[in-house]
Amino acid sequence: MATAQVGTLAKTGEVCPESGVWAVVGTPTTTAPIAKGNRMPPYGGKAVTWRLERLA
């Protein structure tokens, strides 16, 4: 059962709370599949906030 809901936010360096497709909040944006337990990555060489778009 999922512990995080779509719309959950996580920052670069934090542990991913739920496997799924995550999108960078802001511009430029991108999406990436990130697995639960992995560290949230930077984007464009910067720390960013990621939003969970879809559960895996």
C-alpha positions in Angstrom: 0.0 0.0 0.0 1.3 3.5 -0.9 2.4 5.6 2.0 2.7 8.8 -0.1 -0.1 10.4 -2.2 0.1 12.0 -5.6 1.1 15.6 -5.0 3.6 14.7 -2.2 6.7 17.0 -2.3 10.3 15.9 -1.7 13.5 17.9 -2.0 16.9 17.0 -3.6 18.8 14.9 -1.1 15.8 13.6 0.8 14.9 9.9 0.7 12.2 9.2 -1.9 9.0 8.4 0.1 7.2 6.5 -2.7 8.1 4.9 -6.0 6.6 6.7 -9.0 6.9 9.3 -11.6 8.2 12.6 -10.1 8.2 16.0 -11.7 10.4 19.1 -10.9 8.3 22.0 -9.5 9.0 25.1 -11.4 10.7 25.9 -14.7 12.5 24.2 -16.4 10.7 21.0 -15.5 11.2 17.4 -16.2 9.8 14.1 -15.0 11.7 11.0 -13.8 10.9 7.6 -12.4 12.3 7.4 -8.9 12.2 4.4 -6.6 11.2 4.5 -2.9 14.4 4.6 -0.8 16.5 6.4 -3.4 17.8 9.9 -2.8 15.9 12.6 -4.7 18.3 13.8 -7.4 19.3 17.4 -8.4 18.1 18.7 -11.7 20.2 21.0 -13.9 23.0 20.9 -11.3 20.7 22.5 -8.7 18.7 21.4 -5.7 15.0 21.3 -6.6 11.6 20.3 -5.2 10.0 17.2 -6.8 6.2 16.5 -6.8 4.8 13.0 -7.1 2.8 12.8 -10.3 1.9 9.1 -10.5 2.4 6.1 -8.3 4.5 3.3 -9.7 
